Amino acid sequence: MTELKILISREQIATRVTAMAADITRDFAGEQVIFVGVLKGAAIFLSDLARQVKLEATFDFIGVSSYGNRPSPAQELKSGWDSTGEVRLTKDADQSMQGKNVILVEDILDTGLTLTYLKKLILARQPKTFRIAALLDKPSRRKQPIQADYVGFSIPDEFVVGYGLDYAERYRNLPDICVVPRE
Ligand code: 5GP
């Protein structure tokens, strides 16, 4: 693989995550929240975000995978991903969400299929409030009309890794967000 180029530095991430945490602290002042992270990509973002939110909070994690037609990372890099959009749950949350303030924490909002599926699933559990915090957003790729309430960075249609995001399970531990060049 060719060299990875930094798109968003660790310093830029830290500054933006601090601001997002301040927004959440303000919006839920006096309340308790549950952060529900989408595995595995959101784990690092959730841990940085939640540690700066000055509220009483609990964590939970949810796992999803896409049915069938998500291509290999190499194909995805070459031609993008055109899914017909079936998502399935591989790990459910452990806590009840009924009557709670649920903040779903996701690494990247791309086509919107994953978050549309998870929003429906969580709303059916009747939380008191439901919000989405996404570190990255690729609005040009959207297939479903869904938006995050808290967005870190809007980025162009590039395949990115680092800060939790992988390419075939690699690079999750890079501290910066980097672009994998399309050959
Ligand atoms: P969506 O359902 O919105 O199309 O996709 C969301 C998921 O696709 C993300 O949670 C992530 O796993 C994956 N994804 C989308 N774009 C990228 C990207 O640029 N890099 C990586 N590593 N994963 C991505």
Boltz pocket constraint, residues with backbone or C-beta under 6 A from the ligand:
constraints:
  - pocket:
      binder: B
      contacts: [[A, 41], [A, 106], [A, 107], [A, 108], [A, 109], [A, 110], [A, 111], [A, 112], [A, 113], [A, 114], [A, 115], [A, 158], [A, 159], [A, 160], [A, 161], [A, 165], [A, 166], [A, 167]]
      max_distance: 6.0
